[in-house]
Amino acid sequence: ESIITSHAKEIGKLERTGAHSHIRGLGLDDKLEGRSNSQGMVGQLKARRAAGVIVKVIKQGKISGRAIMMAGAPGTGKTAIAMAMAQELGEVPFTSIAASEVFSLEMSKTEALTQAFRRSIGVRIKEETEIIEGEVVEIQIDRSVTGVGPKTGKLTLKTTDMETIYDLGQKMINSLTKEKVMAGDVIQIDKATGRITRLGRSFTRARDFDATGPDVKFVQCPEGELQTRKEMVHTVSLHEIDVINSRQQGFLALFSGDTGEIKTEVRDQINQKISEWCEEGKAEIVPGVLFLDEIHMLDMECFSFLNRALEDNMAPIVIMASNRGVSRIRGTNYQSPHGVPIDFLDRLLIISTQAYSDEEIKQILKIRCDEEEVEMTDDALAVLTKVASETSLRYAIHLISTGNLVAQKRQASKVDVVDIKRVYSLFMDEGRSVQCMKEYQDEFMYNEIVLPQNSDDMV
């Protein structure tokens, strides 16, 4: 009889390699000076320092309703800086949307922007609750002889100062069984909800077993009274409160995403109630950050709404990004810098990003190789850096994973120059694609190009 052993791999979380998954922070020191290569960020020292100043002010919670724009050419790290700011802010609410998401058939543009604004504002609600915290001495569960009927039992808990026996009902017995609570565990019971939390194993029972798993946590036996009052803090966004209060099954709507339009009266009542809680010390407003990418995709109605919304006392910090130069404002025939109206542009703090140098491009590609777990030779990295400087950084980053697949095909442990050349010939960059279209446009469908009569009509 053969014994088959299988190696089970524990999956703690889904790990995906995204475009900015290597970003860990802004890479600044205590004086907000940018390091050349730190926390996944390379170059853009002035832009990162400006972002660091904004992050510091947001953390202090002293400003709200400010708007910042990051302007620069494509592939200069605008979104990367925004993601780094999100990492630095930690618990502060951070919402990221593309401006084109605002245009939907399900709700109006202003409603979509309002919901994005209110997702970015947190409310820290404080409440006192009674808890029982102690070390389990003994659990006795009595079952009927026939096996039918409710279970009863007794739970003995102790602290360093006292010991008490509690009677258990069916619900508490089920909770204890579900949490796999046993003698020697330190547990916490919420009296209001009956929720049981297993804090760990008591140090006094550390020698009960010869070996313990790596996930076993040892804690001290609690001191003082078994029953104590503890202040619990819950952070929710204003949008979540809006959805829950706007309909009968609002809590389910949070999970389905079918929030629909929310009436202004509901929001006004919620704002009034939260203001009362803030005055009573029960709640605290946490101004967050809304990141609006591709801001030039908004039209005049949206910009007019943003003008008004930023003046509200419950407005978050709005960070915008645009890669446009002087371009047409959507829905009009007027041209403006970044495709943004001049009066709205006057409200913004503008952070400019510059093109990366060859050395910085090389460092970014090296970081991406480490992130995607791809080993590459120095010669291949030099070729890829040259490709990035002649085409675009994004195109070069795409060649890392495809080059790795080609290297695996020829059973090589590292990506070499031959693999980069192979994928470069397989996949066209934007420049070669345009050239190809010019040469072979007659062979494609709908190839008639209507040129404008004068240059003023060109957008």
Secondary structure, DSSP 4 states (H G I P E B T S, - for coil): -------PPP--S-----TTTT--S--B-TT-PBPSEETTEES-HHHHHHHHHHHHHHHHT---S-EEEEE--TTSSHHHHHHHHHHHHTTS-EEEEEGGGG--SSS-HHHHHHHHHHHTEEEEEEEEEEEEEEEEEEEEEE--TTS-S--EEEEEEE-SS-EEEEEE-HHHHHHHHHTT--TTEEEEEETTT--EEEEEEEGGGTTSSS---TT--EEPPP-S-SEEEEEEEEEEEHHHHHHHHHSTTHHHHHHH-------HHHHHHHHHHHHHHHHHTSEEEEE-EEEEESGGG-BHHHHHHHHHHTTSTT--EEEEEE--SEEEPBTSS-EEETT--HHHHTTEEEEE--PPPHHHHHHHHHHHHHHTT--B-HHHHHHHHHHHHHS-HHHHHHHHHHHHHHHHHTT-SSB-HHHHHHHHHHS--HHHHHHHHHHHGGGSTT------SSGGG--
